[in-house]
């Protein structure tokens, strides 16, 4: 079975739709590089934590990071909570993220 190819815009749309069913979020940062295989990064503040989704458009891979909970500023340390295919992030990474955000 072949992996379903998901581009950055579709991944972000599906990620945000899945997260907003349980949490409100605020956009912190957005970078999209269409001339680099459609790679991109989007960062959010969700439930007092910074969450960063990084997408490698060349290999269709996604990595999801989360910071420690903070009041004013996020710490510079990130915990990787998922790394794999974009479709894997939607199936496994989002449920894992929701556990961290509770």
DSSP file (Angstrom, degrees, kcal/mol; ACC not computed):
  #  RESIDUE AA STRUCTURE BP1 BP2  ACC     N-H-->O    O-->H-N    N-H-->O    O-->H-N    TCO  KAPPA ALPHA  PHI   PSI    X-CA   Y-CA   Z-CA
    1    1 A X              0   0    0      0, 0.0     2,-0.2     0, 0.0     0, 0.0   0.000 360.0 360.0 360.0 134.4    0.0    0.0    0.0
    2    2 A X        -     0   0    0      1,-0.1     2,-0.2     3,-0.0     3,-0.0  -0.593 360.0-104.7 -91.2 152.5    1.4    3.4   -0.9
    3    3 A X        -     0   0    0     -2,-0.2     2,-0.4     1,-0.1    -1,-0.1  -0.530  33.5-116.6 -74.2 135.4    1.4    6.4    1.4
    4    4 A X        -     0   0    0     -2,-0.2     2,-0.5     1,-0.1    83,-0.4  -0.610  29.4-130.2 -71.4 126.9   -1.2    9.1    0.7
    5    5 A X        -     0   0    0     -2,-0.4     2,-0.5    81,-0.1    -1,-0.1  -0.704  26.7-174.5 -84.2 122.5    0.6   12.3   -0.3
    6    6 A X        -     0   0    0     -2,-0.5    80,-0.1    54,-0.1     2,-0.1  -0.974  13.5-143.1-118.8 126.1   -0.6   15.3    1.7
    7    7 A X     >  -     0   0    0     -2,-0.5     4,-2.6     1,-0.1     5,-0.2  -0.348  30.1 -99.6 -84.3 171.5    0.7   18.8    0.9
    8    8 A X  H  > S+     0   0    0     30,-0.4     4,-2.8     1,-0.2     5,-0.2   0.891 119.2  50.0 -59.1 -46.6    1.4   21.5    3.5
    9    9 A X  H  > S+     0   0    0      1,-0.2     4,-2.1     2,-0.2    -1,-0.2   0.894 113.8  45.4 -64.2 -39.2   -1.8   23.5    3.0
   10   10 A X  H  > S+     0   0    0      2,-0.2     4,-2.6     1,-0.2     5,-0.2   0.913 112.9  51.1 -68.5 -41.8   -4.0   20.4    3.3
   11   11 A X  H  X S+     0   0    0     -4,-2.6     4,-2.7     1,-0.2    -2,-0.2   0.938 111.9  46.6 -60.0 -47.7   -2.0   19.1    6.3
   12   12 A X  H  X S+     0   0    0     -4,-2.8     4,-2.9     2,-0.2     5,-0.3   0.920 112.7  49.9 -62.1 -44.8   -2.4   22.5    8.1
   13   13 A X  H  X S+     0   0    0     -4,-2.1     4,-2.2    -5,-0.2    -1,-0.2   0.932 115.0  42.7 -60.0 -47.4   -6.1   22.7    7.3
   14   14 A X  H  X S+     0   0    0     -4,-2.6     4,-1.9     2,-0.2    -1,-0.2   0.875 114.4  51.6 -68.8 -37.2   -6.8   19.2    8.6
   15   15 A X  H  X S+     0   0    0     -4,-2.7     4,-2.4    -5,-0.2     5,-0.2   0.949 112.0  45.6 -62.6 -50.2   -4.6   19.7   11.7
   16   16 A X  H  X S+     0   0    0     -4,-2.9     4,-2.6     1,-0.2    -2,-0.2   0.890 111.6  52.0 -63.8 -40.2   -6.3   22.9   12.6
   17   17 A X  H  X S+     0   0    0     -4,-2.2     4,-0.5    -5,-0.3    -1,-0.2   0.900 112.4  46.1 -61.9 -40.6   -9.8   21.4   12.1
   18   18 A X  H  < S+     0   0    0     -4,-1.9     3,-0.4     1,-0.2     4,-0.3   0.883 115.9  44.9 -70.1 -38.6   -8.9   18.5   14.4
   19   19 A X  H >X S+     0   0    0     -4,-2.4     4,-2.3     1,-0.2     3,-1.8   0.898 105.5  59.8 -73.2 -40.5   -7.4   20.6   17.1
   20   20 A X  H 3< S+     0   0    0     -4,-2.6    -1,-0.2     1,-0.3    -2,-0.2   0.637  89.0  72.8 -69.3 -12.0  -10.1   23.3   17.2
   21   21 A X  T 3< S+     0   0    0     -4,-0.5    -1,-0.3    -3,-0.4    -2,-0.2   0.794 119.0  16.0 -67.7 -25.2  -12.8   20.7   18.1
   22   22 A X  T <4 S+     0   0    0     -3,-1.8     2,-0.3    -4,-0.3    -2,-0.2   0.631 128.7  34.4-118.6 -23.0  -11.2   20.5   21.6
   23   23 A X     <  -     0   0    0     -4,-2.3     2,-0.3    23,-0.0    -1,-0.2  -0.966  64.2-129.1-139.3 149.0   -9.0   23.6   22.0
   24   24 A X        -     0   0    0     -2,-0.3    23,-0.6    -3,-0.1     2,-0.3  -0.731  34.6-167.5 -87.7 148.0   -8.8   27.3   21.0
   25   25 A X  E     -A   46   0A   0     -2,-0.3     2,-0.4    21,-0.1    21,-0.2  -0.967  17.5-147.4-139.6 158.0   -5.5   28.3   19.4
   26   26 A X  E     -A   45   0A   0     19,-1.9    19,-2.5    -2,-0.3     2,-0.4  -0.978  26.1-120.0-122.9 133.9   -3.6   31.4   18.5
   27   27 A X  E     +A   44   0A   0     -2,-0.4    17,-0.3    17,-0.2     3,-0.1  -0.596  33.9 169.7 -74.1 127.8   -1.2   31.6   15.5
   28   28 A X  E     -     0   0A   0     15,-3.0     2,-0.3     1,-0.4    16,-0.2   0.761  63.1  -0.4-103.8 -39.3    2.3   32.5   16.6
   29   29 A X  E     -A   43   0A   0     14,-1.6    14,-2.8     2,-0.0    -1,-0.4  -0.996  54.2-171.0-156.9 146.4    4.4   32.0   13.5
   30   30 A X  E     +A   42   0A   0     -2,-0.3     2,-0.4    12,-0.2    12,-0.2  -0.962   7.8 170.9-147.3 125.4    4.0   30.9    9.9
   31   31 A X  E     +A   41   0A   0     10,-3.0    10,-2.9    -2,-0.3     2,-0.4  -0.997   3.4 178.2-134.3 129.7    6.5   30.1    7.2
   32   32 A X  E     -A   40   0A   0     -2,-0.4     2,-0.5     8,-0.2     8,-0.2  -0.999   8.3-171.2-132.6 131.0    5.8   28.6    3.8
   33   33 A X  E > > +A   39   0A   0      6,-3.2     3,-1.7    -2,-0.4     6,-1.0  -0.782   7.7 175.1-123.7  84.9    8.5   27.9    1.2
   34   34 A X  T 3 5S+     0   0    0     -2,-0.5     4,-0.4     1,-0.3     3,-0.4   0.809  80.4  57.7 -63.2 -29.9    6.8   26.9   -2.1
   35   35 A X  T 3 5S+     0   0    0      1,-0.2    -1,-0.3     2,-0.2     2,-0.2   0.459  97.1  65.7 -81.0   0.5   10.1   26.8   -4.0
   36   36 A X  T X 5S-     0   0    0     -3,-1.7     3,-1.3     3,-0.2    21,-0.4  -0.487 136.0 -73.8-116.6  59.1   11.5   24.3   -1.5
   37   37 A X  T 3 5S-     0   0    0     -3,-0.4    -2,-0.2     1,-0.3    -3,-0.2   0.655  87.0 -66.0  61.8  18.9    9.2   21.4   -2.3
   38   38 A X  T 3 <S+     0   0    0     -5,-0.9   -30,-0.4    -4,-0.4    -1,-0.3   0.794  86.4 164.8  76.1  28.1    6.3   23.2   -0.5
   39   39 A X  E <   +A   33   0A   0     -3,-1.3    -6,-3.2    -6,-1.0     2,-0.3  -0.336   6.1 158.8 -74.4 159.7    7.9   22.9    2.9
   40   40 A X  E     -AB  32  55A   0     15,-1.8    15,-3.3    -8,-0.2     2,-0.3  -0.989  30.4-141.4-168.9 173.5    6.6   25.0    5.8
   41   41 A X  E     -AB  31  54A   0    -10,-2.9   -10,-3.0    -2,-0.3     2,-0.4  -0.991  11.7-175.3-147.4 140.3    6.3   25.5    9.5
   42   42 A X  E     -AB  30  53A   0     11,-2.2    11,-2.9    -2,-0.3     2,-0.4  -0.997   6.7-163.8-138.7 133.9    3.4   26.8   11.6
   43   43 A X  E     -AB  29  52A   0    -14,-2.8   -15,-3.0    -2,-0.4   -14,-1.6  -0.929   9.5-178.1-121.4 144.0    3.5   27.5   15.3
   44   44 A X  E     -AB  27  51A   0      7,-3.0     7,-2.8    -2,-0.4     2,-0.6  -0.893  28.8-128.6-133.3 158.9    0.5   28.0   17.7
   45   45 A X  E     +AB  26  50A   0    -19,-2.5   -19,-1.9    -2,-0.3     2,-0.4  -0.979  36.5 173.7-106.6 120.4   -0.2   28.8   21.3
   46   46 A X  E >   -AB  25  49A   0      3,-3.0     3,-1.7    -2,-0.6   -21,-0.1  -0.982  64.1 -21.8-132.0 119.9   -2.6   26.1   22.5
   47   47 A X  T 3  S-     0   0    0    -23,-0.6    -1,-0.1    -2,-0.4     3,-0.1   0.862 128.2 -46.8  52.1  42.8   -3.7   25.8   26.2
   48   48 A X  T 3  S+     0   0    0      1,-0.2    22,-2.2    21,-0.1     2,-0.3   0.532 120.9  98.9  81.0   6.6   -0.6   27.7   27.5
   49   49 A X  E <  S-B   46   0A   0     -3,-1.7    -3,-3.0    20,-0.2     2,-0.5  -0.914  71.4-123.4-123.9 151.5    1.9   25.8   25.4
   50   50 A X  E     -B   45   0A   0     18,-0.4    17,-2.4    -2,-0.3     2,-0.4  -0.810  27.4-167.7 -90.6 134.5    3.6   26.6   22.1
   51   51 A X  E     -BC  44  66A   0     -7,-2.8    -7,-3.0    -2,-0.5     2,-0.5  -0.989   0.7-166.4-125.0 130.1    3.1   23.9   19.5
   52   52 A X  E     -BC  43  65A   0     13,-2.2    13,-2.9    -2,-0.4     2,-0.5  -0.973   6.1-165.5-123.7 128.0    5.1   23.8   16.3
   53   53 A X  E     -BC  42  64A   0    -11,-2.9   -11,-2.2    -2,-0.5     2,-0.4  -0.959   9.2-169.6-111.8 120.7    4.3   21.7   13.2
   54   54 A X  E     -BC  41  63A   0      9,-2.9     9,-2.5    -2,-0.5     2,-0.5  -0.935   3.0-162.9-113.7 131.6    7.2   21.4   10.7
   55   55 A X  E     -BC  40  62A   0    -15,-3.3   -15,-1.8    -2,-0.4     2,-0.8  -0.961  12.0-157.0-122.2 126.9    6.6   19.9    7.2
   56   56 A X  E  >> - C   0  61A   0      5,-3.3     5,-1.7    -2,-0.5     4,-1.1  -0.875   8.9-170.5 -99.6 102.2    9.2   18.6    4.8
   57   57 A X  T  45S+     0   0    0     -2,-0.8    -1,-0.1   -21,-0.4   -20,-0.1   0.711  78.8  63.1 -69.5 -21.4    7.6   18.8    1.4
   58   58 A X  T  45S+     0   0    0    -22,-0.2    -1,-0.2     1,-0.2   -21,-0.1   0.927 121.1  19.9 -68.9 -44.0   10.3   16.8   -0.3
   59   59 A X  T  45S-     0   0    0     -3,-0.3    -2,-0.2     2,-0.1    -1,-0.2   0.345 103.0-120.3-108.2   4.7    9.7   13.7    1.6
   60   60 A X  T  <5 +     0   0    0     -4,-1.1    26,-1.5     1,-0.2     2,-0.3   0.892  62.9 148.1  57.3  43.3    6.1   14.4    2.8
   61   61 A X  E   < -CD  56  85A   0     -5,-1.7    -5,-3.3    24,-0.2     2,-0.4  -0.844  31.1-161.9-112.1 146.9    7.2   14.2    6.5
   62   62 A X  E     -CD  55  84A   0     22,-3.5    22,-2.4    -2,-0.3     2,-0.4  -0.964   4.0-166.0-128.4 144.2    5.8   16.1    9.4
   63   63 A X  E     -CD  54  83A   0     -9,-2.5    -9,-2.9    -2,-0.4     2,-0.5  -0.995   7.1-157.2-129.6 136.9    7.3   16.7   12.9
   64   64 A X  E     -CD  53  82A   0     18,-2.7    17,-2.8    -2,-0.4    18,-1.3  -0.961  12.2-176.4-119.0 127.3    5.3   18.0   15.8
   65   65 A X  E     -CD  52  80A   0    -13,-2.9   -13,-2.2    -2,-0.5     2,-0.3  -0.864   5.7-166.0-120.8 154.0    6.9   19.8   18.8
   66   66 A X  E     -CD  51  79A   0     13,-2.0    13,-2.7    -2,-0.3   -15,-0.2  -0.996   9.3-144.7-139.2 145.5    5.5   21.1   22.1
   67   67 A X        -     0   0    0    -17,-2.4    11,-0.1    -2,-0.3     2,-0.1  -0.489  35.7 -86.5 -97.2 172.6    7.0   23.5   24.7
   68   68 A X        -     0   0    0      9,-0.5   -18,-0.4    -2,-0.2     7,-0.3  -0.390  57.0 -88.5 -70.1 158.0    6.5   23.4   28.4
   69   69 A X        +     0   0    0    -20,-0.1     2,-0.3     5,-0.1   -20,-0.2  -0.470  57.2 176.5 -68.3 140.6    3.5   25.2   29.8
   70   70 A X        -     0   0    0    -22,-2.2     4,-0.1    -2,-0.1    -3,-0.0  -0.937  35.9-143.7-144.2 163.7    4.2   28.9   30.5
   71   71 A X  S    S-     0   0    0     -2,-0.3    -1,-0.1     2,-0.2     3,-0.1   0.873  94.0  -2.9 -95.2 -49.0    2.5   32.0   31.7
   72   72 A X  S    S+     0   0    0      1,-0.3     2,-0.4   -24,-0.0    -2,-0.1   0.818 127.8  21.6-111.6 -53.5    4.2   34.7   29.6
   73   73 A X  S    S-     0   0    0      0, 0.0    -1,-0.3     0, 0.0    -2,-0.2  -0.929  71.8-120.4-126.1 144.0    7.0   33.3   27.4
   74   74 A X        -     0   0    0     -2,-0.4     2,-0.1    -4,-0.1    -5,-0.1  -0.491  32.4-114.8 -77.1 151.7    7.7   29.9   26.1
   75   75 A X        -     0   0    0     -7,-0.3    -1,-0.1     2,-0.2   -25,-0.1  -0.425  22.4-117.2 -78.6 162.5   11.0   28.2   27.0
   76   76 A X  S    S+     0   0    0     -2,-0.1     2,-0.4    -9,-0.1    -1,-0.1   0.504  86.5  98.7 -80.0  -3.5   13.5   27.5   24.3
   77   77 A X        -     0   0    0      2,-0.0    -9,-0.5    -9,-0.0     2,-0.4  -0.723  55.0-166.8 -92.8 133.0   13.2   23.8   24.8
   78   78 A X        -     0   0    0     -2,-0.4     2,-0.5   -11,-0.1   -11,-0.2  -0.918  11.5-148.6-118.1 143.1   11.0   21.7   22.6
   79   79 A X  E     -D   66   0A   0    -13,-2.7   -13,-2.0    -2,-0.4     2,-0.6  -0.954  17.8-135.3-108.8 125.0    9.8   18.1   23.0
   80   80 A X  E     +D   65   0A   0     -2,-0.5   -15,-0.2   -15,-0.2     3,-0.1  -0.691  28.7 171.4 -79.2 121.7    9.2   16.2   19.8
   81   81 A X  E     +     0   0A   0    -17,-2.8     2,-0.3    -2,-0.6   -16,-0.2   0.554  64.6  17.0-109.7 -10.7    6.0   14.3   20.2
   82   82 A X  E     +D   64   0A   0    -18,-1.3   -18,-2.7    14,-0.0    -1,-0.3  -0.943  52.8 171.5-158.8 140.7    5.6   13.0   16.6
   83   83 A X  E     +D   63   0A   0     -2,-0.3     2,-0.3   -20,-0.2   -20,-0.2  -0.919  43.6  71.8-147.4 123.1    7.8   12.5   13.6
   84   84 A X  E    S-D   62   0A   0    -22,-2.4   -22,-3.5    -2,-0.3    -2,-0.0  -0.968  79.8 -11.0 168.3-154.9    6.7   10.6   10.5
   85   85 A X  E  >  -D   61   0A   0     -2,-0.3     4,-2.0   -24,-0.3   -24,-0.2  -0.273  59.5-116.7 -70.9 157.9    4.4   10.9    7.5
   86   86 A X  H  > S+     0   0    0    -26,-1.5     4,-1.7     1,-0.2     5,-0.1   0.900 118.1  49.5 -62.0 -41.3    1.9   13.7    7.2
   87   87 A X  H  > S+     0   0    0    -83,-0.4     4,-1.8   -27,-0.2    -1,-0.2   0.854 108.6  54.3 -67.8 -32.5   -1.0   11.2    7.2
   88   88 A X  H  >>S+     0   0    0      2,-0.2     4,-3.5     1,-0.2     5,-1.2   0.869 104.0  55.3 -65.7 -37.0    0.5    9.5   10.3
   89   89 A X  I  <>S+     0   0    0     -4,-2.0     5,-2.0     3,-0.2    -2,-0.2   0.914 108.7  47.6 -61.5 -42.1    0.5   12.9   12.1
   90   90 A X  I  <5S+     0   0    0     -4,-1.7    -1,-0.2     3,-0.2    -2,-0.2   0.880 120.5  37.4 -66.5 -37.4   -3.2   13.2   11.4
   91   91 A X  I  <5S+     0   0    0     -4,-1.8    -2,-0.2    -5,-0.1    -1,-0.2   0.872 138.6   8.6 -82.8 -39.3   -3.9    9.7   12.7
   92   92 A X  I  X5S+     0   0    0     -4,-3.5     4,-1.6    -5,-0.2    -3,-0.2   0.754 121.1  58.5-114.6 -36.4   -1.4    9.4   15.6
   93   93 A X  I  ><S+     0   0    0     -5,-1.2     4,-2.4    -4,-0.2    -3,-0.2   0.885 102.9  51.9 -69.7 -40.5    0.2   12.8   16.2
   94   94 A X  H  ><S+     0   0    0     -5,-2.0     4,-2.4     2,-0.2    -1,-0.2   0.933 109.6  48.3 -66.9 -45.9   -3.0   14.7   17.0
   95   95 A X  H  > S+     0   0    0      1,-0.2     4,-1.2     2,-0.2    -1,-0.2   0.898 113.4  49.9 -59.1 -37.1   -4.3   12.3   19.6
   96   96 A X  H  X S+     0   0    0     -4,-1.6     4,-1.4     1,-0.2    -2,-0.2   0.891 109.4  51.3 -65.6 -39.6   -0.9   12.4   21.2
   97   97 A X  H  X S+     0   0    0     -4,-2.4     4,-1.8     1,-0.2     3,-0.3   0.916 104.7  56.3 -62.6 -43.9   -0.8   16.2   21.2
   98   98 A X  H  X S+     0   0    0     -4,-2.4     4,-0.8     1,-0.2    -1,-0.2   0.824 102.7  55.9 -61.0 -31.5   -4.3   16.3   22.8
   99   99 A X  H >< S+     0   0    0     -4,-1.2     3,-0.6     1,-0.2    -1,-0.2   0.911 108.6  47.4 -65.3 -42.5   -2.9   14.2   25.7
  100  100 A X  H 3< S+     0   0    0     -4,-1.4    -2,-0.2    -3,-0.3    -1,-0.2   0.826 110.1  54.1 -65.2 -32.5   -0.1   16.8   26.3
  101  101 A X  H 3<        0   0    0     -4,-1.8    -1,-0.2     1,-0.2    -2,-0.2   0.603 360.0 360.0 -83.8 -11.9   -2.6   19.7   26.2
  102  102 A X    <<        0   0    0     -4,-0.8    -1,-0.2    -3,-0.6    -2,-0.1   0.500 360.0 360.0 -71.1 360.0   -5.0   18.4   28.8
